[in-house]
Each structure stands twice: as C-alpha cells, then as structure tokens.
Amino acid sequence: MDTKTSFAQGQLKSLVERIERLEEEKKVIAGDIKEIYAEAKANGFDTKILRKVIAIRKKDRHEREEEEAILDLYLNALGMLPAEEAA
C-alpha cells in the first residue's frame, strides 16, 4: 500500500470516528432535551405549544411576520378567521 492510500484511509477513519462521536453526543443532547420537555409537562406546560415557541424564537422578526401574514391569508381564504380579523 502506498503512502497516499494509507493517508486517505487514515483520513477516512478519522472522519468516520468524528462523525460517530458527534452522533453519540447528539443522542445525549436529544435525551437531555426530552427530559426538559417532560419536566415542563410535569409542571403543567403544554409541550406542543412550547415546541412552537422554540421554533418561533429561532426565526427573525421579518421571517415570523411574513409567515404570519401568509398564514392569515390562507386561513382567510378558507373562511377560518373571524370577520373582524379578516378585515
């Protein structure tokens, strides 16, 4: 086996091991997040709404406003908004 092949194999092995390590860390973090949602639920919080709040907080103001406007447009088109909101 030449040096170039040996180097490529070593590099590949290093990449795979790093990905595996991060995947393991991701599992641990996902478990931690699950525990926090369970704690929130035990304290009477609606976890479905809490997840929505988390998703909303990830977006900037402009992105949120645009999504809300489109949502209102769609709901209005389906007759799902009260008359005063549709105006």
Biopython code that builds the backbone (N, CA, C, O; Angstrom):
import numpy as np
from Bio.PDB.StructureBuilder import StructureBuilder

atoms = [
    (1, "MET", "N", (0.859, -1.160, 0.000)),
    (1, "MET", "CA", (0.000, 0.000, 0.000)),
    (1, "MET", "C", (0.908, 1.225, 0.000)),
    (1, "MET", "O", (1.853, 1.311, 0.784)),
    (2, "ASP", "N", (0.608, 2.175, -0.892)),
    (2, "ASP", "CA", (1.461, 3.357, -0.949)),
    (2, "ASP", "C", (1.059, 4.383, 0.108)),
    (2, "ASP", "O", (0.010, 4.263, 0.742)),
    (3, "THR", "N", (1.895, 5.373, 0.283)),
    (3, "THR", "CA", (1.693, 6.388, 1.318)),
    (3, "THR", "C", (0.409, 7.165, 1.109)),
    (3, "THR", "O", (-0.291, 7.489, 2.069)),
    (4, "LYS", "N", (0.094, 7.468, -0.151)),
    (4, "LYS", "CA", (-1.116, 8.241, -0.466)),
    (4, "LYS", "C", (-2.372, 7.474, -0.055)),
    (4, "LYS", "O", (-3.290, 8.056, 0.523)),
    (5, "THR", "N", (-2.420, 6.183, -0.344)),
    (5, "THR", "CA", (-3.561, 5.346, 0.026)),
    (5, "THR", "C", (-3.665, 5.225, 1.538)),
    (5, "THR", "O", (-4.756, 5.291, 2.105)),
    (6, "SER", "N", (-2.533, 5.049, 2.174)),
    (6, "SER", "CA", (-2.511, 4.933, 3.631)),
    (6, "SER", "C", (-3.012, 6.213, 4.281)),
    (6, "SER", "O", (-3.768, 6.169, 5.252)),
    (7, "PHE", "N", (-2.585, 7.368, 3.740)),
    (7, "PHE", "CA", (-3.037, 8.656, 4.268)),
    (7, "PHE", "C", (-4.547, 8.798, 4.085)),
    (7, "PHE", "O", (-5.232, 9.228, 5.013)),
    (8, "ALA", "N", (-5.083, 8.450, 2.915)),
    (8, "ALA", "CA", (-6.516, 8.558, 2.635)),
    (8, "ALA", "C", (-7.316, 7.658, 3.575)),
    (8, "ALA", "O", (-8.373, 8.056, 4.064)),
    (9, "GLN", "N", (-6.822, 6.460, 3.826)),
    (9, "GLN", "CA", (-7.504, 5.552, 4.740)),
    (9, "GLN", "C", (-7.520, 6.114, 6.153)),
    (9, "GLN", "O", (-8.537, 6.041, 6.844)),
    (10, "GLY", "N", (-6.403, 6.672, 6.580)),
    (10, "GLY", "CA", (-6.319, 7.270, 7.905)),
    (10, "GLY", "C", (-7.256, 8.468, 8.026)),
    (10, "GLY", "O", (-7.916, 8.653, 9.049)),
    (11, "GLN", "N", (-7.305, 9.273, 6.975)),
    (11, "GLN", "CA", (-8.186, 10.437, 6.972)),
    (11, "GLN", "C", (-9.649, 9.996, 7.018)),
    (11, "GLN", "O", (-10.446, 10.571, 7.760)),
    (12, "LEU", "N", (-10.004, 8.987, 6.235)),
    (12, "LEU", "CA", (-11.365, 8.459, 6.220)),
    (12, "LEU", "C", (-11.751, 7.929, 7.595)),
    (12, "LEU", "O", (-12.841, 8.208, 8.095)),
    (13, "LYS", "N", (-10.845, 7.159, 8.205)),
    (13, "LYS", "CA", (-11.116, 6.609, 9.531)),
    (13, "LYS", "C", (-11.333, 7.724, 10.541)),
    (13, "LYS", "O", (-12.228, 7.630, 11.381)),
    (14, "SER", "N", (-10.529, 8.776, 10.474)),
    (14, "SER", "CA", (-10.665, 9.916, 11.377)),
    (14, "SER", "C", (-12.019, 10.611, 11.189)),
    (14, "SER", "O", (-12.678, 10.965, 12.166)),
    (15, "LEU", "N", (-12.423, 10.801, 9.948)),
    (15, "LEU", "CA", (-13.713, 11.434, 9.669)),
    (15, "LEU", "C", (-14.867, 10.609, 10.218)),
    (15, "LEU", "O", (-15.779, 11.141, 10.851)),
    (16, "VAL", "N", (-14.818, 9.306, 9.970)),
    (16, "VAL", "CA", (-15.877, 8.411, 10.449)),
    (16, "VAL", "C", (-15.948, 8.431, 11.968)),
    (16, "VAL", "O", (-17.039, 8.490, 12.536)),
    (17, "GLU", "N", (-14.812, 8.382, 12.624)),
    (17, "GLU", "CA", (-14.793, 8.393, 14.094)),
    (17, "GLU", "C", (-15.319, 9.710, 14.647)),
    (17, "GLU", "O", (-16.027, 9.712, 15.654)),
    (18, "ARG", "N", (-14.989, 10.822, 14.015)),
    (18, "ARG", "CA", (-15.508, 12.124, 14.459)),
    (18, "ARG", "C", (-17.025, 12.194, 14.304)),
    (18, "ARG", "O", (-17.725, 12.692, 15.185)),
    (19, "ILE", "N", (-17.523, 11.693, 13.179)),
    (19, "ILE", "CA", (-18.977, 11.684, 12.958)),
    (19, "ILE", "C", (-19.656, 10.799, 13.999)),
    (19, "ILE", "O", (-20.680, 11.177, 14.567)),
    (20, "GLU", "N", (-19.088, 9.626, 14.247)),
    (20, "GLU", "CA", (-19.659, 8.725, 15.245)),
    (20, "GLU", "C", (-19.697, 9.373, 16.631)),
    (20, "GLU", "O", (-20.681, 9.237, 17.358)),
    (21, "ARG", "N", (-18.632, 10.071, 16.987)),
    (21, "ARG", "CA", (-18.565, 10.749, 18.285)),
    (21, "ARG", "C", (-19.646, 11.832, 18.378)),
    (21, "ARG", "O", (-20.318, 11.957, 19.402)),
    (22, "LEU", "N", (-19.808, 12.609, 17.308)),
    (22, "LEU", "CA", (-20.836, 13.657, 17.300)),
    (22, "LEU", "C", (-22.246, 13.071, 17.322)),
    (22, "LEU", "O", (-23.136, 13.622, 17.969)),
    (23, "GLU", "N", (-22.450, 11.965, 16.626)),
    (23, "GLU", "CA", (-23.761, 11.296, 16.657)),
    (23, "GLU", "C", (-24.092, 10.844, 18.077)),
    (23, "GLU", "O", (-25.240, 10.943, 18.511)),
    (24, "GLU", "N", (-23.099, 10.355, 18.792)),
    (24, "GLU", "CA", (-23.306, 9.927, 20.175)),
    (24, "GLU", "C", (-23.651, 11.133, 21.050)),
    (24, "GLU", "O", (-24.549, 11.056, 21.888)),
    (25, "GLU", "N", (-22.940, 12.241, 20.857)),
    (25, "GLU", "CA", (-23.230, 13.468, 21.609)),
    (25, "GLU", "C", (-24.643, 13.965, 21.291)),
    (25, "GLU", "O", (-25.353, 14.451, 22.172)),
    (26, "LYS", "N", (-25.037, 13.836, 20.028)),
    (26, "LYS", "CA", (-26.375, 14.259, 19.612)),
    (26, "LYS", "C", (-27.446, 13.452, 20.350)),
    (26, "LYS", "O", (-28.468, 14.004, 20.759)),
    (27, "LYS", "N", (-27.213, 12.150, 20.519)),
    (27, "LYS", "CA", (-28.158, 11.310, 21.265)),
    (27, "LYS", "C", (-28.296, 11.778, 22.698)),
    (27, "LYS", "O", (-29.402, 11.861, 23.231)),
    (28, "VAL", "N", (-27.160, 12.086, 23.326)),
    (28, "VAL", "CA", (-27.169, 12.539, 24.716)),
    (28, "VAL", "C", (-27.942, 13.859, 24.829)),
    (28, "VAL", "O", (-28.769, 14.025, 25.726)),
    (29, "ILE", "N", (-27.670, 14.785, 23.923)),
    (29, "ILE", "CA", (-28.347, 16.083, 23.950)),
    (29, "ILE", "C", (-29.846, 15.907, 23.700)),
    (29, "ILE", "O", (-30.659, 16.552, 24.362)),
    (30, "ALA", "N", (-30.217, 15.045, 22.757)),
    (30, "ALA", "CA", (-31.639, 14.792, 22.484)),
    (30, "ALA", "C", (-32.321, 14.229, 23.728)),
    (30, "ALA", "O", (-33.467, 14.572, 24.020)),
    (31, "GLY", "N", (-31.625, 13.377, 24.450)),
    (31, "GLY", "CA", (-32.170, 12.838, 25.699)),
    (31, "GLY", "C", (-32.355, 13.925, 26.745)),
    (31, "GLY", "O", (-33.351, 13.938, 27.469)),
    (32, "ASP", "N", (-31.390, 14.838, 26.823)),
    (32, "ASP", "CA", (-31.493, 15.963, 27.760)),
    (32, "ASP", "C", (-32.689, 16.849, 27.425)),
    (32, "ASP", "O", (-33.428, 17.277, 28.311)),
    (33, "ILE", "N", (-32.866, 17.115, 26.143)),
    (33, "ILE", "CA", (-33.996, 17.946, 25.704)),
    (33, "ILE", "C", (-35.315, 17.258, 26.036)),
    (33, "ILE", "O", (-36.260, 17.904, 26.489)),
    (34, "LYS", "N", (-35.379, 15.954, 25.810)),
    (34, "LYS", "CA", (-36.586, 15.179, 26.122)),
    (34, "LYS", "C", (-36.916, 15.280, 27.609)),
    (34, "LYS", "O", (-38.082, 15.409, 27.983)),
    (35, "GLU", "N", (-35.892, 15.222, 28.450)),
    (35, "GLU", "CA", (-36.104, 15.345, 29.898)),
    (35, "GLU", "C", (-36.650, 16.720, 30.270)),
    (35, "GLU", "O", (-37.501, 16.834, 31.152)),
    (36, "ILE", "N", (-36.167, 17.754, 29.607)),
    (36, "ILE", "CA", (-36.652, 19.112, 29.898)),
    (36, "ILE", "C", (-38.115, 19.257, 29.486)),
    (36, "ILE", "O", (-38.903, 19.876, 30.201)),
    (37, "TYR", "N", (-38.481, 18.689, 28.337)),
    (37, "TYR", "CA", (-39.894, 18.727, 27.924)),
    (37, "TYR", "C", (-40.754, 17.950, 28.917)),
    (37, "TYR", "O", (-41.869, 18.370, 29.225)),
    (38, "ALA", "N", (-40.256, 16.830, 29.420)),
    (38, "ALA", "CA", (-41.002, 16.053, 30.417)),
    (38, "ALA", "C", (-41.174, 16.872, 31.689)),
    (38, "ALA", "O", (-42.241, 16.847, 32.304)),
    (39, "GLU", "N", (-40.139, 17.591, 32.086)),
    (39, "GLU", "CA", (-40.219, 18.470, 33.260)),
    (39, "GLU", "C", (-41.251, 19.568, 33.032)),
    (39, "GLU", "O", (-42.047, 19.875, 33.919)),
    (40, "ALA", "N", (-41.234, 20.154, 31.842)),
    (40, "ALA", "CA", (-42.198, 21.208, 31.519)),
    (40, "ALA", "C", (-43.623, 20.657, 31.599)),
    (40, "ALA", "O", (-44.514, 21.302, 32.151)),
    (41, "LYS", "N", (-43.830, 19.459, 31.043)),
    (41, "LYS", "CA", (-45.154, 18.833, 31.072)),
    (41, "LYS", "C", (-45.583, 18.556, 32.506)),
    (41, "LYS", "O", (-46.737, 18.780, 32.869)),
    (42, "ALA", "N", (-44.658, 18.072, 33.314)),
    (42, "ALA", "CA", (-44.965, 17.777, 34.724)),
    (42, "ALA", "C", (-45.338, 19.048, 35.488)),
    (42, "ALA", "O", (-46.063, 18.989, 36.481)),
    (43, "ASN", "N", (-44.846, 20.183, 35.028)),
    (43, "ASN", "CA", (-45.161, 21.463, 35.662)),
    (43, "ASN", "C", (-46.373, 22.143, 35.031)),
    (43, "ASN", "O", (-46.663, 23.303, 35.324)),
    (44, "GLY", "N", (-47.083, 21.416, 34.160)),
    (44, "GLY", "CA", (-48.334, 21.918, 33.620)),
    (44, "GLY", "C", (-48.232, 22.686, 32.309)),
    (44, "GLY", "O", (-49.223, 23.262, 31.859)),
    (45, "PHE", "N", (-47.061, 22.708, 31.690)),
    (45, "PHE", "CA", (-46.922, 23.411, 30.419)),
    (45, "PHE", "C", (-47.318, 22.508, 29.262)),
    (45, "PHE", "O", (-47.098, 21.297, 29.302)),
    (46, "ASP", "N", (-47.900, 23.101, 28.238)),
    (46, "ASP", "CA", (-48.276, 22.378, 27.023)),
    (46, "ASP", "C", (-47.023, 22.245, 26.161)),
    (46, "ASP", "O", (-46.544, 23.237, 25.612)),
    (47, "THR", "N", (-46.491, 21.037, 26.039)),
    (47, "THR", "CA", (-45.230, 20.856, 25.334)),
    (47, "THR", "C", (-45.355, 21.087, 23.829)),
    (47, "THR", "O", (-44.388, 21.488, 23.182)),
    (48, "LYS", "N", (-46.526, 20.840, 23.276)),
    (48, "LYS", "CA", (-46.725, 21.108, 21.849)),
    (48, "LYS", "C", (-46.573, 22.610, 21.583)),
    (48, "LYS", "O", (-45.924, 23.012, 20.617)),
    (49, "ILE", "N", (-47.172, 23.429, 22.441)),
    (49, "ILE", "CA", (-47.058, 24.874, 22.296)),
    (49, "ILE", "C", (-45.635, 25.317, 22.611)),
    (49, "ILE", "O", (-45.108, 26.216, 21.955)),
    (50, "LEU", "N", (-45.019, 24.707, 23.589)),
    (50, "LEU", "CA", (-43.638, 25.041, 23.937)),
    (50, "LEU", "C", (-42.706, 24.794, 22.752)),
    (50, "LEU", "O", (-41.805, 25.591, 22.495)),
    (51, "ARG", "N", (-42.919, 23.696, 22.033)),
    (51, "ARG", "CA", (-42.117, 23.411, 20.832)),
    (51, "ARG", "C", (-42.328, 24.482, 19.770)),
    (51, "ARG", "O", (-41.386, 24.874, 19.082)),
    (52, "LYS", "N", (-43.569, 24.959, 19.637)),
    (52, "LYS", "CA", (-43.844, 26.035, 18.678)),
    (52, "LYS", "C", (-43.127, 27.318, 19.083)),
    (52, "LYS", "O", (-42.578, 28.026, 18.238)),
    (53, "VAL", "N", (-43.136, 27.610, 20.376)),
    (53, "VAL", "CA", (-42.439, 28.803, 20.876)),
    (53, "VAL", "C", (-40.952, 28.714, 20.549)),
    (53, "VAL", "O", (-40.350, 29.692, 20.104)),
    (54, "ILE", "N", (-40.369, 27.556, 20.767)),
    (54, "ILE", "CA", (-38.943, 27.355, 20.467)),
    (54, "ILE", "C", (-38.685, 27.580, 18.982)),
    (54, "ILE", "O", (-37.713, 28.239, 18.614)),
    (55, "ALA", "N", (-39.547, 27.040, 18.131)),
    (55, "ALA", "CA", (-39.384, 27.205, 16.681)),
    (55, "ALA", "C", (-39.517, 28.673, 16.279)),
    (55, "ALA", "O", (-38.765, 29.158, 15.433)),
    (56, "ILE", "N", (-40.469, 29.374, 16.882)),
    (56, "ILE", "CA", (-40.675, 30.792, 16.569)),
    (56, "ILE", "C", (-39.458, 31.612, 16.985)),
    (56, "ILE", "O", (-39.027, 32.505, 16.255)),
    (57, "ARG", "N", (-38.909, 31.309, 18.150)),
    (57, "ARG", "CA", (-37.755, 32.071, 18.649)),
    (57, "ARG", "C", (-36.510, 31.912, 17.777)),
    (57, "ARG", "O", (-35.608, 32.748, 17.825)),
    (58, "LYS", "N", (-36.458, 30.848, 16.985)),
    (58, "LYS", "CA", (-35.321, 30.624, 16.095)),
    (58, "LYS", "C", (-35.356, 31.565, 14.892)),
    (58, "LYS", "O", (-34.334, 31.778, 14.241)),
    (59, "LYS", "N", (-36.528, 32.128, 14.594)),
    (59, "LYS", "CA", (-36.710, 32.952, 13.401)),
    (59, "LYS", "C", (-36.559, 34.429, 13.734)),
    (59, "LYS", "O", (-36.847, 34.858, 14.851)),
    (60, "ASP", "N", (-36.106, 35.196, 12.757)),
    (60, "ASP", "CA", (-36.036, 36.636, 12.995)),
    (60, "ASP", "C", (-37.426, 37.249, 12.803)),
    (60, "ASP", "O", (-38.333, 36.613, 12.266)),
    (61, "ARG", "N", (-37.568, 38.478, 13.247)),
    (61, "ARG", "CA", (-38.873, 39.153, 13.242)),
    (61, "ARG", "C", (-39.490, 39.184, 11.848)),
    (61, "ARG", "O", (-40.678, 38.902, 11.691)),
    (62, "HIS", "N", (-38.701, 39.522, 10.840)),
    (62, "HIS", "CA", (-39.222, 39.624, 9.473)),
    (62, "HIS", "C", (-39.756, 38.272, 8.982)),
    (62, "HIS", "O", (-40.824, 38.202, 8.375)),
    (63, "GLU", "N", (-39.022, 37.232, 9.245)),
    (63, "GLU", "CA", (-39.443, 35.886, 8.818)),
    (63, "GLU", "C", (-40.746, 35.489, 9.512)),
    (63, "GLU", "O", (-41.639, 34.921, 8.883)),
    (64, "ARG", "N", (-40.857, 35.792, 10.822)),
    (64, "ARG", "CA", (-42.092, 35.485, 11.564)),
    (64, "ARG", "C", (-43.273, 36.263, 11.000)),
    (64, "ARG", "O", (-44.344, 35.696, 10.783)),
    (65, "GLU", "N", (-43.086, 37.559, 10.761)),
    (65, "GLU", "CA", (-44.177, 38.390, 10.253)),
    (65, "GLU", "C", (-44.646, 37.906, 8.884)),
    (65, "GLU", "O", (-45.844, 37.887, 8.602)),
    (66, "GLU", "N", (-43.699, 37.517, 8.039)),
    (66, "GLU", "CA", (-44.045, 37.019, 6.708)),
    (66, "GLU", "C", (-44.862, 35.731, 6.812)),
    (66, "GLU", "O", (-45.871, 35.577, 6.125)),
    (67, "GLU", "N", (-44.425, 34.808, 7.671)),
    (67, "GLU", "CA", (-45.161, 33.554, 7.860)),
    (67, "GLU", "C", (-46.561, 33.806, 8.418)),
    (67, "GLU", "O", (-47.530, 33.186, 7.979)),
    (68, "GLU", "N", (-46.664, 34.716, 9.384)),
    (68, "GLU", "CA", (-47.966, 35.041, 9.967)),
    (68, "GLU", "C", (-48.902, 35.644, 8.929)),
    (68, "GLU", "O", (-50.092, 35.329, 8.907)),
    (69, "ALA", "N", (-48.374, 36.506, 8.072)),
    (69, "ALA", "CA", (-49.195, 37.131, 7.030)),
    (69, "ALA", "C", (-49.706, 36.074, 6.046)),
    (69, "ALA", "O", (-50.872, 36.099, 5.653)),
    (70, "ILE", "N", (-48.840, 35.158, 5.657)),
    (70, "ILE", "CA", (-49.248, 34.098, 4.727)),
    (70, "ILE", "C", (-50.257, 33.173, 5.397)),
    (70, "ILE", "O", (-51.234, 32.760, 4.773)),
    (71, "LEU", "N", (-50.023, 32.845, 6.674)),
    (71, "LEU", "CA", (-50.967, 32.004, 7.412)),
    (71, "LEU", "C", (-52.334, 32.674, 7.481)),
    (71, "LEU", "O", (-53.352, 32.026, 7.235)),
    (72, "ASP", "N", (-52.368, 33.972, 7.815)),
    (72, "ASP", "CA", (-53.631, 34.709, 7.856)),
    (72, "ASP", "C", (-54.317, 34.705, 6.493)),
    (72, "ASP", "O", (-55.535, 34.549, 6.408)),
    (73, "LEU", "N", (-53.542, 34.876, 5.440)),
    (73, "LEU", "CA", (-54.097, 34.856, 4.082)),
    (73, "LEU", "C", (-54.759, 33.516, 3.794)),
    (73, "LEU", "O", (-55.882, 33.469, 3.291)),
    (74, "TYR", "N", (-54.067, 32.430, 4.110)),
    (74, "TYR", "CA", (-54.606, 31.092, 3.873)),
    (74, "TYR", "C", (-55.848, 30.837, 4.725)),
    (74, "TYR", "O", (-56.850, 30.324, 4.226)),
    (75, "LEU", "N", (-55.785, 31.194, 6.007)),
    (75, "LEU", "CA", (-56.937, 30.986, 6.891)),
    (75, "LEU", "C", (-58.130, 31.812, 6.434)),
    (75, "LEU", "O", (-59.268, 31.342, 6.475)),
    (76, "ASN", "N", (-57.874, 33.035, 6.002)),
    (76, "ASN", "CA", (-58.953, 33.887, 5.494)),
    (76, "ASN", "C", (-59.572, 33.266, 4.241)),
    (76, "ASN", "O", (-60.794, 33.252, 4.094)),
    (77, "ALA", "N", (-58.737, 32.757, 3.344)),
    (77, "ALA", "CA", (-59.232, 32.137, 2.111)),
    (77, "ALA", "C", (-60.093, 30.918, 2.416)),
    (77, "ALA", "O", (-60.995, 30.586, 1.647)),
    (78, "LEU", "N", (-59.819, 30.249, 3.535)),
    (78, "LEU", "CA", (-60.593, 29.076, 3.924)),
    (78, "LEU", "C", (-61.764, 29.421, 4.843)),
    (78, "LEU", "O", (-62.484, 28.534, 5.302)),
    (79, "GLY", "N", (-61.951, 30.732, 5.111)),
    (79, "GLY", "CA", (-63.041, 31.166, 5.976)),
    (79, "GLY", "C", (-62.832, 30.801, 7.426)),
    (79, "GLY", "O", (-63.800, 30.598, 8.158)),
    (80, "MET", "N", (-61.597, 30.714, 7.851)),
    (80, "MET", "CA", (-61.296, 30.271, 9.211)),
    (80, "MET", "C", (-60.965, 31.417, 10.169)),
    (80, "MET", "O", (-60.698, 31.173, 11.345)),
    (81, "LEU", "N", (-60.978, 32.658, 9.687)),
    (81, "LEU", "CA", (-60.702, 33.821, 10.543)),
    (81, "LEU", "C", (-62.027, 34.509, 10.875)),
    (81, "LEU", "O", (-62.909, 34.604, 10.022)),
    (82, "PRO", "N", (-62.168, 34.990, 12.118)),
    (82, "PRO", "CA", (-63.354, 35.793, 12.441)),
    (82, "PRO", "C", (-63.403, 37.025, 11.537)),
    (82, "PRO", "O", (-62.366, 37.499, 11.074)),
    (83, "ALA", "N", (-64.601, 37.541, 11.287)),
    (83, "ALA", "CA", (-64.783, 38.658, 10.353)),
    (83, "ALA", "C", (-63.936, 39.858, 10.694)),
    (83, "ALA", "O", (-63.385, 40.486, 9.790)),
    (84, "GLU", "N", (-63.807, 40.211, 11.992)),
    (84, "GLU", "CA", (-63.017, 41.389, 12.359)),
    (84, "GLU", "C", (-61.525, 41.197, 12.090)),
    (84, "GLU", "O", (-60.828, 42.167, 11.796)),
    (85, "GLU", "N", (-61.021, 39.960, 12.185)),
    (85, "GLU", "CA", (-59.612, 39.699, 11.899)),
    (85, "GLU", "C", (-59.358, 39.708, 10.404)),
    (85, "GLU", "O", (-58.282, 40.116, 9.967)),
    (86, "ALA", "N", (-60.316, 39.272, 9.615)),
    (86, "ALA", "CA", (-60.145, 39.185, 8.175)),
    (86, "ALA", "C", (-60.074, 40.571, 7.532)),
    (86, "ALA", "O", (-59.500, 40.729, 6.455)),
    (87, "ALA", "N", (-60.649, 41.561, 8.183)),
    (87, "ALA", "CA", (-60.656, 42.916, 7.603)),
    (87, "ALA", "C", (-59.363, 43.620, 7.716)),
    (87, "ALA", "O", (-59.240, 44.760, 7.269)),
]
sb = StructureBuilder()
sb.init_structure("model")
sb.init_model(0)
sb.init_chain("A")
sb.init_seg("    ")
for serial, (resi, resn, name, xyz) in enumerate(atoms, 1):
    if name == "N":
        sb.init_residue(resn, " ", resi, " ")
    sb.init_atom(name, np.array(xyz, "f"), 0.0, 1.0, " ", f" {name:<3s}", serial, name[0])
structure = sb.get_structure()
